[in-house]
Amino acid sequence: MRRNAIESIIGGVVLVIAALFLWVAYNATQLRIAPGYRVTAGFSQLGGLQTGSDVQIGGVKVGVVAERRLDPQSFDALVVMTIDNRIRLPADTIATIGSEGVLGGKFVRLIPGKDGEAIPPDGRIRETRPYRSLEDQVGEIIFLATGRPGVAAEP
């Protein structure tokens, strides 16, 4: 009988430690839904951008990607972002998709404009730039170096 009691106590301690670990991991990754207003942007390519990815201005997190879906008319990938209520995005804000390095995750980079009018809640960012993969960028550099864009260098 004593052995069963000890096993029960150890099992309880393990469960408490596991719950504590999950609580710390949840708070560290900031997966909870951030309060804020929603804005949408359409991209031709997402390049692996995931729901829950950061939305940044100048390297500072100002929101999260809340949803990704396909626009059935334009076939653009629509990204719905939740932006911190303290941030008011100018109407001429530009949205791009950035990468945290070669193996890093993707995030939405916002480049605020100078317009005095702000994007309203549930509004849309009009100007976007699609994700450009490392392969695309290297190919462009090679073609620029040859002096003849679109044609590979001849031997």
C-alpha positions as CSV (number, residue, x, y, z in Angstrom):
1,M,0.0,0.0,0.0
2,R,2.9,2.4,0.8
3,R,4.3,1.9,-2.7
4,N,1.0,2.9,-4.4
5,A,0.9,6.1,-2.3
6,I,4.5,7.1,-3.3
7,E,3.8,6.4,-7.0
8,S,0.7,8.6,-6.8
9,I,2.6,11.4,-5.2
10,I,5.4,11.2,-7.8
11,G,2.8,11.1,-10.6
12,G,1.1,14.2,-9.1
13,V,4.4,16.1,-9.0
14,V,5.1,15.1,-12.6
15,L,1.7,16.5,-13.7
16,V,2.3,19.7,-11.8
17,I,5.7,20.2,-13.4
18,A,4.3,19.5,-16.8
19,A,1.5,22.0,-16.3
20,L,4.0,24.6,-15.1
21,F,6.1,23.9,-18.2
22,L,3.1,24.4,-20.5
23,W,2.2,27.6,-18.8
24,V,5.7,29.0,-19.2
25,A,5.9,27.9,-22.8
26,Y,2.6,29.5,-23.6
27,N,3.5,32.8,-22.0
28,A,7.0,32.8,-23.6
29,T,5.7,32.3,-27.2
30,Q,2.9,34.9,-26.8
31,L,0.4,32.7,-28.6
32,R,-2.6,34.3,-27.0
33,I,-4.8,36.5,-29.2
34,A,-3.5,40.1,-28.9
35,P,-6.1,42.8,-28.4
36,G,-6.3,45.1,-31.3
37,Y,-7.9,45.9,-34.6
38,R,-7.8,43.9,-37.8
39,V,-6.4,44.9,-41.1
40,T,-6.0,42.9,-44.3
41,A,-3.4,42.8,-47.0
42,G,-3.2,40.8,-50.3
43,F,0.0,39.2,-51.5
44,S,0.8,37.2,-54.6
45,Q,3.2,35.0,-52.6
46,L,3.4,34.3,-48.9
47,G,6.7,32.4,-48.8
48,G,5.7,30.2,-45.8
49,L,4.2,33.0,-43.6
50,Q,2.2,31.3,-40.9
51,T,-0.7,32.2,-38.7
52,G,0.8,33.6,-35.4
53,S,3.8,35.2,-37.2
54,D,4.8,38.6,-36.0
55,V,3.8,41.9,-37.6
56,Q,6.7,44.4,-37.2
57,I,7.5,48.1,-37.8
58,G,11.2,48.8,-37.7
59,G,11.9,45.5,-36.0
60,V,9.4,46.1,-33.2
61,K,6.4,43.7,-32.9
62,V,3.1,45.6,-33.3
63,G,0.8,42.7,-34.1
64,V,0.3,39.1,-35.2
65,V,-0.9,37.3,-38.3
66,A,-4.4,36.2,-37.3
67,E,-5.6,34.4,-40.5
68,R,-4.5,33.5,-44.0
69,R,-7.0,32.7,-46.8
70,L,-7.3,32.9,-50.6
71,D,-9.3,35.6,-52.3
72,P,-11.5,33.7,-54.7
73,Q,-11.7,36.5,-57.3
74,S,-8.1,37.7,-57.5
75,F,-6.5,34.5,-56.2
76,D,-4.3,36.6,-54.0
77,A,-3.3,35.3,-50.5
78,L,-5.1,37.5,-48.0
79,V,-3.4,38.0,-44.7
80,V,-5.5,39.3,-41.8
81,M,-3.4,40.9,-39.1
82,T,-4.3,42.0,-35.6
83,I,-2.6,45.4,-34.9
84,D,-2.0,46.8,-31.4
85,N,-4.7,49.4,-30.6
86,R,-2.0,52.0,-29.7
87,I,-0.7,51.9,-33.3
88,R,-2.5,53.9,-36.0
89,L,-1.3,52.9,-39.5
90,P,-1.2,55.6,-42.1
91,A,-3.4,54.9,-45.2
92,D,-0.3,54.7,-47.4
93,T,1.4,52.0,-45.4
94,I,3.3,49.3,-47.4
95,A,3.3,45.7,-46.3
96,T,6.1,43.3,-47.2
97,I,7.0,39.8,-46.1
98,G,10.4,39.5,-44.5
99,S,12.5,36.6,-43.3
100,E,14.4,36.2,-40.0
101,G,17.4,34.7,-41.9
102,V,18.0,31.8,-44.2
103,L,16.4,29.3,-41.8
104,G,14.3,31.7,-39.8
105,G,10.6,32.2,-39.9
106,K,8.7,34.8,-41.9
107,F,7.0,37.9,-40.6
108,V,5.0,40.9,-42.0
109,R,7.1,44.1,-42.2
110,L,5.0,47.3,-42.3
111,I,6.5,50.5,-43.7
112,P,4.3,53.4,-42.5
113,G,3.7,56.2,-44.9
114,K,3.2,59.9,-44.3
115,D,-0.6,60.1,-45.0
116,G,-2.5,61.9,-42.3
117,E,-5.5,59.5,-42.7
118,A,-5.3,56.2,-40.8
119,I,-6.4,52.7,-42.0
120,P,-9.7,52.0,-40.2
121,P,-10.4,48.8,-38.3
122,D,-11.2,46.0,-40.7
123,G,-9.6,48.1,-43.4
124,R,-7.1,47.1,-46.1
125,I,-3.5,47.9,-46.8
126,R,-3.5,48.9,-50.5
127,E,0.2,48.5,-51.4
128,T,2.0,45.2,-50.8
129,R,5.2,43.6,-52.0
130,P,5.3,39.8,-52.4
131,Y,7.9,37.5,-50.7
132,R,11.0,37.1,-52.7
133,S,12.9,33.9,-52.0
134,L,16.7,33.7,-51.7
135,E,16.8,31.8,-55.0
136,D,14.9,34.6,-56.8
137,Q,17.3,37.2,-55.4
138,V,20.4,35.2,-56.3
139,G,19.1,34.7,-59.8
140,E,18.4,38.4,-60.2
141,I,22.0,39.2,-59.1
142,I,23.4,36.7,-61.5
143,F,21.4,38.1,-64.4
144,L,22.4,41.7,-63.5
145,A,26.1,40.7,-63.4
146,T,25.9,39.2,-66.9
147,G,24.5,42.5,-68.2
148,R,21.7,40.8,-70.0
149,P,18.6,40.3,-67.8
150,G,16.8,37.0,-68.5
151,V,19.7,35.4,-70.3
152,A,22.2,33.1,-68.6
153,A,25.9,33.9,-69.2
154,E,27.4,32.2,-72.3
155,P,30.7,30.3,-71.9
